[in-house]
Amino acid sequence: MSLLASFMNLAGPDLIIILLIILVLFGAKKLPELAKGMGQAVREFQKAKDEFSDELNKAGKTEEKSVHPAQANVPRIEPGTPGATTQPDPNQTVAPGNRADQV
């Protein structure tokens, strides 16, 4: 409550009047439930904020690590070399009557 008082610059008597108005509006039995609900909401908000900042930090760290140049796993064949012509794969079979290659 002191945070609220310092934020809105309320003095002691002003804060007491506001608390009495809240007590009259909600009743003595509802105040603990309201305070508990507000506490849970604040905790959930803090938890979500922390998870979000952790995800941002993780994303920044993995981005820095993953900026390495890729290495080729397949040998490069330059045009004009004898092995540059493509030949059909002997393991691939074409069913008779299949006209997909004639389109």
C-alpha positions, 0 to 999 in steps of 0.5 A: 500500500505504501507504493500506491500512496507514494505513487499517487502522493496520498497522505495518511488521512486520504489513504484511510478514507479510500480504504474505508470506502473500499470496505463499505463497497465490498464488505469485510468478507470480500476484502481478503478474497480481493487481496488474494486475487490481486496478489495472484494476478501480480504473481502471474504477471511477474511470471509471464514477464520473466518468462518473456524476458528469458525467451528473448535472452535465449533467442539472442544467445542462440542467434549469436551462436548460430551465425557460423558459415555453412559447410557444404556436404556435397561436392560442387561440380562446375559446368563444363566438366565431364561429370556435369551432365545429369544422367537418370538414376538407374534405381528409379523405375518408370511405370509403363503408361506413365506420361508425367514426363511428357507434360 
